[in-house]
Amino acid sequence: MADVNGVASSPSPAPSPWRAASIRAITPVTPRVKSFRFDPLDRPHRAGQHVDVRLTAPDGYQAQRSYSIASPPGDPAGLELMIEGLEAGEVSGFFDTVAEVGDAIELRGPLGAFAWGPEDGGPVLLIGGGSGVVPLLAMLRERALRAPEVPMLLIYSARKAAEAIARAELAARSRDETGFDLTLLLTREGATAGRRIDRVMIDTAIECLGMPRHAFVCGGNGFVGTVADLLVEAGVKPGVIRTERFGG
């Protein structure tokens, strides 16, 4: 996902040391987002967590960013990051235009308390904006593998259908997986152009899902603040809501 300025409600264990991980595969996801598969981490992660990524230039200059993990724990295909190419991004720009299969990249983690596992149960309400859907996608993948009985509902806001990360996968899960529902909001095209996530949408989601035991919200600062307020207004207890933000 986009560079993360993490916000979590509880501390996470001290991270593992930096280590080199090779890029196994690079796959386009949207016109601006690519999937990068790496060697597995030294220790397992929980769905929703992120890793720190560090690049070092030949002159010793270093740049570091955090990216959410898209793959579920124990994925045999390796660790997956979905990285959006940003014009001014030192790290994302490298991944967008320079990185190649076989490159060794420094990773540290897993990190963060923004996480869900089968033992946490549900119902679970997921709300993501743009690339903020990435850690929520990891939770959905984990649910499908290990806890398909847990009800989940995802509200995903993207600008256009072509920019919606994993749109085909999410649509297929909504069609084929009992207990998972998807609301895809496109803010710049189609019937929902100009609309933002609002109280009506939140109320409709809760009516469908039931009052959530856990609510996870990820996206830009303004998006997360607005959605968190709407959830509280709709009767969701603040202690149930976990947020993660990216951007300035």
N, C-alpha and C positions, 0 to 999 in steps of 0.2 A: 504494500500500500504506500501511500505518500509518507514522507518523513513524519515521524510520530513525536510529539511532545507528550509523553505518557501521563495519563491521569488514572490512578487506580485507588480503590478505597482501602486497601490494606497492603502492607509491605510484602515483598517477595524475597526468597532466599538470595544470598550473595551470588553473583554470577560466576560462571566458570571463567578461567583465563581465556584470553584471545587464542584462537587457533586457526590454521589455514584450512579452508574447505574448497574443493574443486567444483567448478560449475559443470554439471553433468549434461544439462540440456537447456536450451533457450527456445521459448515458444511464444509467438504473438498471442495476446489475449484480446486487446482492443487496439485501435489505431495508436493509442498513447501508452498502453500497458503491456509489459512482457512478463511471462512466467520464467523464473530461473530455478532450476533444480540443483541442489547442492548435496554433497555427502551428508549423511545423517549427523546430528549433534552427538556429543559425547554422552549426554544424558537426556532422557525423554522430556518432551514438553507437554503442556496442557493446551487444549484447543483454545485459541484466543491470544496466546502469548506472542511475544516478539523477540527478535534478536537485534543486537547492535552489529552494524557493518562498518568496517574501517578500511579505508584506502590509504596507501602511502606512496607519495610521488618519489621519483629518483632523488630529488633534493632533500628528502626527509619530511616534506610537508604532509600532514595527515588530515583527512576529513572523515567524519563519523556521522552516521545516521542510524535511525531505528526503523525496522520494517516488520510488519506483522507476518506471522507464519500462516500460509494458506493450507498447508497439508495437515491432515489429522495425525495424532501421535502414532508412531510406529509405521508410517507409510513406507513400504519397501522401495518406492520410487525415489525416496530421498526427501530432504527438506525443500519445500517450495515457498519462494517469495514471489509476490506479484508487485513489480516496481513500475511506477508511473514516471515517464520521462518528463522532467520539468526543465524549462528553458534555463533557469538560473540555478539549477540543482547541481552542486559539485559531485555528489555521489550518484544521484539518479541520472545525470547526464552521462556519466561514465558507463552505467549499465545500458543506457539507451543507444549509445553510439560506438562504444569501444569494446565492451566485454565480449569474450568469445568462450565457447566450450573449451574446457581444459584450464582456464585461468584459475589461479588460487586466490581466494578472497578471505580476509580475516573476519571471522564471526565470533560473537560472544553471546552466550545465553544458554537456555531460554530465560526470559525476563518477564515480569509483570504479573499482577494479580487479576487482570482482566482476562478471566479464563473460566471455562465450564468443562465439567466432566460428567459422565453418566451417574456417578454417585451423588451429584448435586440435584438430580431430578428436575421436575418442571411443574407447571408449564413455563416455557421460556419465550419471552418476547425479544426479538432482535430488530434493531433499527439502525440502518446504515445509510450514509450519504457518500456517493462517489466511491473512491477507493477505500472508504471506511467499511465496506462490506467484506473485506478480506478476512479479518479475524472471525467474523460471523460465519463466513463460508467454512472455515475450519471447524467451527462448532457444529454446523449442519452435517458436514462429512463425518465427524466423530459420532454424532447421533445415529446416522444411517448405519454405521459399522457396529456400534456397541450398545445403543439404547434407542431402537426405533419406536419403543412404546412411549417415549417422552414427547408430549405435544410441544411443537415449536411453530412460531409464526414470524416471518420476516417481512418488514416494510423496508423496501430499498428504493432510495431516491437517486436517480441519475439524470443527467441532462438529456441524453438521447439514447435510443435503443442500441446504437452501435458502440456507445461508451459504457454500457452496463456490463460490468465484469461478470463473467461466468453466466451470462443470461440464459444460454441454452441449457446449461446444467441445472440452474435454479428452476427453470420452467419444467424440466423433466422430473425433478424431485417433487415439485408441487403436484404434478400429474400422477406420479407413480408411488409416492411414499405416503402411506396413511399417517395422519397426524401432523403433517407439515403443510402450511399454507403460505402463499407468497402474494404480497401486494407490491407491484412494480410501478413506481411513479416516475414518469418522464416529464421533466419540468420545461423542456424546450421544444417538444413536438407532440403531435397527437392530441387526443381528447383531454389530456391532463396538463397541457402546456400552460405555464403561468401559475400552476398550483404548487403549493408547498405542503409538507406534512402539517396537518392541523388537528384540532381537537376532535372533529368528526371522524377523521381517519383513525386516531388513537382509540376513540370509543368503539368504533366498529371492530377494530382488532381485538380489543378486550372482550367484546361480546362474543366474538368467534372463538377465541382461545380460552377465555376465562381470566380471572385476575392472575397475573403472572407471579410465579415464585421468584423468578429472576428476570431482570430486564437489562439488556446490554445495548448501549448506544455508542456508535463510533462514527466520526466524521470530522469536519472542520469545527473550529471553536464556536462560531455562531450557531451552526446547525445543532451541535450537541447541547448547548445551553438552552436553545429553544425547545428541543424535544424533551429534555429532562424536565423542564417546567411544565410542559403539556402532560407528561406522565403523572407528575404530582397532582396537577389539577384534576386529572381523571381518577384519582384515588389510589395510585400506586405508591406504596410507602417508600420514602427516600432511601431507606436502607436496602431496598430490593434492587435499586438502580445502580449499575456500574457504567462508567463512561471512560472513553479514551478519545483523545483529541489529537489532531495534527494541524500543522500550519502555524503561522505567526500569531 
